[in-house]
């Protein structure tokens, strides 16, 4: 009961991490996963109860747990080609292939979880010798199973997955089930032999990596506590890819300091203030979502030692990759490992510019999209200070831009948009002071700092600088249906809408 309870939760965590690099960890993915696992467990309770009444022998119970462990052990091998098919589905915009592969992988867990569901009623039936003590027997069985589940929660999260990875973690729980079952069924040596052969085959053919990159050469990959991280070389550029791989989060090009993407436009945030007589130069800037440090490094190159740079990043493994592959050290930033909103609440000072680039596409943290959050941001901006937010979109679908700009407009007096002509991104700027488009255009014309001057010219010629026209639904901590909106956008994109 203890090992079965531990395995059931360990497998659930393993399943979520197995899906994350391909389907993300959105509210809906978790909902599908947890809901189906509960369905499997419910089916197992019914089946286990009937089997226990018909075959009330302990060897039957141990065969059930042994086959559950065996199935768990081969899941990583069987799921890999299916998950690669989902990647092809995203590439070819096939919504049927994407949905089908998600369902196929989740169904892989149906057999072992259903078998694990059989264990509790079967164990109670075997232990029950007197109806008068039936309640005590059932209570002890479920208590021991729950204690195992607690261990199955903490061990993968704090040790196995961060240390060894998702697939070895799944194998460990499968092996634990088979070992304890095999000990009880020692005369049945065929069970050991079959499991040994299956595990040897699985590990022999299990690919060494987690997921091949969409393009370029893979330099580095790692599962952290927060992300699946890839560093990819594409030509002369090094790119940081996270989770589903649908966005580039940082870039370093050995041939140029300009990215020709939204990172360049983030240098212009201080120009979103009333018309100035001299070029606006920020004295302090904080990045909420430092990633591998592309923007922070550009700010240092553009404004030199005159600007104090703070970078907040929740994932220390991304910072390590930034120093190793993206020259993050060149930014000379104060690096903070923390959640952006918690840091704002507890440690932040006051800044001329705040840059929010913590939206990991396609799914983004809802608590960084609400009016309460933007109120916190405004409270940490100096008078005349500005916020710059990088927002993903498609070529024609601006619904996410609209939702965030509308929420920001409920907090800030002036909100502007600049489109990235080379990436599917829009940078949304908000100023603490009333500002006009003419003010911003005038200030952009004065920009002379390295890199920033090129970005200013591009923004004026190609960026479609404009006042935000959006004043729709305002997201709050209580109601921020950001994942529902993004899923609608993704579905429209995949189906050609």
N, C-alpha and C positions, 0 to 999 in steps of 0.2 A: 504493500500500500504506500509506503514511504517513497520508494523509488518510482512507482507509477505516478504518484502525485508530483514528484519532482520533474519527471520527464514530460508530463503534460504541459506544464508551464514553460519548461525549457524549450520544448518544440514550438510553442506559440511565439516566444520571442525569436527563435530561430527563423520561423516562417516570415515574421515581419521584416527581419533583416535580409532574408533571401529575396524578398520582393522589392525592398527599398531601392536598389540601384536601377531597377527597371520601371517600377510603378510609383515610387515615392512612398511617403508615410503620411498621406493626407488623412483627414477625418474619415473619408469614405473608404479608403483602403483598409484602415483599421476596423471600421464598422463591418465591412464584408468579411474580414478575417475572423474577428471575434464572434460575429453572428454565426458563421458556418461552423466554427469549432464548437460552439454551444449546441448547434444542431447535431453534430457528430457525437458529442458526449451524451446528449439525450437519447439518441438512437442506441448508443452503447449501453446505457442503463437498462433499457428495455430488453435488448438482446442478451445482456449479461445475466439479468434476472431469470430469463427463460432457460438459458443454458445451465445455470446453476441448479435450477430445480430438476432439470432433466439429467444432467451429468454432475452430480455433487461430489467431484473428486478433485483433489488439489493438483494432480498432474494436468488436468484440462485447463485450470487457471494458469499454470505456468507455461503451457503451450500458447495460450492467448498472449501473455506478456512477451514471450520469446518472439512470436511473429510480429508483434507491434515493434519491438526493438529492431528486428531484421528489416522491416519496411522503412523505419526511420533512418536506418543506416544507408539505404540506397537512394533516399530522396535527393540528396545533393547531386548525385550523378544523373538521375533521371530528369531532374528539373532544369539542368543546365541548357540542353538543346532547346527546350521549350522556351526558356527565358530569352535565348538568343533570337528565337522567332519573334518575340514581342518587340525586340529592338528593330528587327526588319519591318515590323508593322508600323512603328513610328516613322521609320525612314520612308516607307512607301505610302504613308497616310492611309493605312488600312485599319479602320476602326474595328472591323470584325476580327482581324488577326490579333489586335491588341487585347480586346475583350476576351477572346477565346483562350489566349495564352494565360491571362490572369486567372480565368476560371479553371484551366487545366492544372496550374500549379497549386491553387487552393484545394482542388479535389485530390491532389496527391496526398494531402494530409488526412483525407477522410478515413482511410483504412486504419492507420495507427491510432488516431484519436478515438475512433469508434471502438477499437479494441481496448484502449485504455479506459474508456467509459464502462466497459464490461467488468472491470476489476472490482469496483466497490460493491455492487450487489452480489458478485460471486464470492468475495471474501466474507461478507456478512453471512451469507448462506452457509459457508463452511464453518465459520466460528460460532454460529448460533446453535447452542445446545439446550437452551431453556428459554421459552417465550417470556418468562418473568424477568429475564435480564437482557431482553432483546434491545431495549433502548440504550442500555449501557454499552452493549456490543457495537451497535451502529455508531454511537457517539465516539467510541475509541477508534473505530475504523476511519471515520471522516476526520477526526482530529489528527491522526497520524498522516493521512493523505494531505491534509492542509499544511501541516508542518513541512512535508516534502515539497509542496507547491511553493511555500515561502522560500525554501532553499533554491528551488528551480527558478525563482524570480531573481534573487540577488546574485547567485553564482554566475549566470550568463552575463548579466548586466555589468557587474563590477570586476569580473575576472576573465571568464572564458572568451567572450566575444572581443573585448578590447585587446586581449593578449594573443589569442590564437585565430580569431576570425569566426565567421558564421558557420561555414560548413564543417570545420572540425568540432564546433560546439554541438551541432546536430548529431554528428557521429558519436560524441561522448555519451549523450543521453541514450542513443540506440544501443551502444555497447553496454552501458550500465544495466539496461533492462535484460539484455540477453545473458549477461554474466550471472545475475541473480537467478534468472530462470534456469540457466544451464546447471547451476549448482544444485538446484532442487531436482533437476532431471538428469542427474549425472549418468545413469545407465544409458540414457538415450544420447549416445555420442554423435549420432548423425546430425543433431542440432548444432553442436559445436562446429562440425565440419562444414555444414552448409553456410553458417554465418561467417566462418573464417574465409571461405572461398569468396563469398559475396563482398566482404570488406576488402580483401586483397584486390579483387577486380575493380571495386569502386575507387580505391586509392590509386591503383595503377593507371586508370583512365581518367581520373578527375583532373580537369585542366588546372594548371598552376595559378592562373589569374582568376579574377572575379568576373570581369566583363571586358571584351575588347573595346577600344575607343571607336567612336563614330568615324574619326578621321585622324590621320597622322600616326606618329610612333609613340607608344606608351613608354614613358620614362619612370613612372612611379605610380603605385596604387596602394591604398590602405583603407581599412575600415576603422573609423574613429568612433568615439562615443556618440557623435552627432551626425556624421556624414560618411558616405562612401566617396573617397577622394581619388581623383586621377590627375596626373600631370602628363600632358601630351605635347609632343613636339610637332608643329605644323610649319614646315618651311623654316624660316628664321625665327618664328615666334614660339614661345612656350606658353601653354594655356592651362589654366586650372579649371577642371570639370568636376562637378559635384553631383552625386546621386543619379538621377535619371539621365543626366548628360545633355539636357536640353538648353543649356546656357553656358557661356564662358564667364567665369567669375573674376578672373585676373589674367593679365597677359603681360609678357615681357618679350620685347623684340630686340635682339642684339644689334639690329641695324638702324633703329630709330627709337626715339623717346616718345614720339607721338603714337597713339594707338589707332587713330582715325575711327574712334568709337566713342561711346558715351563717356568714358573715363576723361577724355579731353574736356568735355563740356562741364564736368564737375568743377574744373578750375575757375569757372566764370561766376560762381555763386555770389561773390562779394560785389559783383556789378549790379545786383538786383537791389538797388537802393536809390534814393532821389539823386538827380543829376549832380555829379561831382566836378570840381575844377581840375583835379588831378586823378591819375589812375587809382582805382580802389585796390588796396593791398591788404589782405587779411593779416592780422597779427596772431590769431589763434584759430585753429580748426580742429574739430573732432569728427572722426569717422565712426559711424555706427555700422559695423560690418566691415572690418579692415580687410578681410580675406587675405590674399597674399601680398597686398600692399601696393597695387598698381597706382591708385589715385594718390596715396600718401607719398609715394616716391615722386610722382609728377609735381605735387605741391612743393616738395623740397627743391626740385630742379627749377621750378618756375619762380619761387619767391625766396629761395635761399634760407639763410639762418634767421631772417626777419619773422618767420612764422613758427609758432609753437604748434606741434602736431601731436595729437593723441589718437590712438587707434584702438577701438574696442572690437574684439573678436571672441565669440563664444567657444570656438574650437581650437585648442592649442596645437593640434596636429596640422591644421591649416597654416598657422603661423610658422611652424617648423618647416613645412614645405615652402613657404614664402622665403624664408632665409636661405634655403638650400637651392631653390630653382629660380626665384623671382627677384633677387637682390633687394629683399625687404630691408636689409640693414642700411641701405643707402638713404632711406627715408628719415633715419634718426628720430623715429617716433616713440612716444611713450606708449608701449604696448600693454593693453589691459585684457585679461581673459575673463569675460563676464557676459551675461545677457545684456543687450543694449538698454532695455527699459529698466532693469534693475540697477544698472550702473548710473543711469540718469537720475534715478530716485535717491541713490545713496552716496555717490562719489563725484558726480560731474561738477565742473565749475561753470564759467560763463565764456562764450565763444563768439567770434565774429561770424563763423560759418560752421554749420553742422551738416554733415553729409550722411544720408541714410542709404546704404547699399547692402542691406541685410536680407533682401528679398531673394531667397534661393529659388529660382524658377524651376518648374512652374508653380510650386506651392510655396506660400509665404507665411510667416508667422502672423496670425491674426492680431496679436496684441501689439504689433507695430504698425497697425493700419487704422487705429481708432482716434476719435477726437480727443479722448483723455490722454493718449500718448502724445499727440501733437501739441496739446496744452503743456505737457512736460517739456517738450522740445523748445517751445516758445519761451518758457520760463528760464531756459539756460542760454538764450541768445542775448548778446549785448544789444543795446538800442541801435536800430538800423541793421541788425544782423539778418542772415538769410539761411534758409534750409534748402538743400538740394536732395531730391529723391529720385533714384533710378527706378523706372517702372518698365517692365516688359510688356509687350503687346504683339499682335500680328501686323501685317502690312495694312490691314483695313479695320481691324477690330480694336477700338479704343475703350472698351467697357471698363477694363481695369484702371486705365488712366483716368477715366471719368469718375470712378468710385473714389479713388484716392485724392484726386484734385478737389472733388466736391467736399470731402471730409476736411481737407486742409483749408478750404475756403471758409469753413465754419469757424476756424480758429485764427487765421491770418488775414490781414486786410487786402493783401495782393498776392495772387497766384498766377504763375506764368508757365508756359510750355515751350520746350525746344525738342524737336524730333532729331534723332540720330539717323542720318541718311544711309549709313552703312550697316547698322544693326537694327533689329526690331525692338528698339527702346525709345522711350520718351523720358526726358529729365524734367521733373516738375519742381519749380522753384517757388518758395514762399518767403515773403519779406515781412518783417515786423513793422514796417512803415508803409504808408500809402505810396505806391510807385506806379508810374505809367510806362507804357511800351517805349515812348520817346525817351524817358529817363534811362531805361536799360540800354537802348540802342546807342544813346550818347555815351554812356559809361563803357560800353563794349568798344566803341570807337577809340577810346583813350587807352585801352589795354596794351601794354608794351612788354610785359614780362615774357621770357622765353616760354614756349609751348602754349601759354595762355593766349598770346596774340594770334597764333594760328587757329586756336579753338574759337576765338572771338570772330575772326573773319568767316570761318566755316558756319558759325551759328547765325550770322547776319545774312549770309548768302544761301545756305542750304538748310538751316535748322528750323525755318518757319516760326521764328520767335513770335509769340502771341500771348495775349491775356487769356487765361483759362475761361472757356465758356461754360464750364460744368458747375451745376449747382443742384445735384440730385440727392440721393440718399446719403446721409451722414452716418458712417460706421461708428459704433460705440463699443465699449467693453462688453456690454450686455448683448448686442446684436451686431455681428460683423460677418455676414455670410460670404466671406472671401473665397472659401474653397468651392462653394456652390457656383459662384461666378466664374472661377477659373475653369472648373469642369465644363461649364457651358461653352466657354471660349474654346477649350481643347476639342470638345465634341464638334463644334461648328467648324474648326480648322480641319479636323480629320475627315469630316464628311464633305468638305468643300464648300461649306456655307459661309 
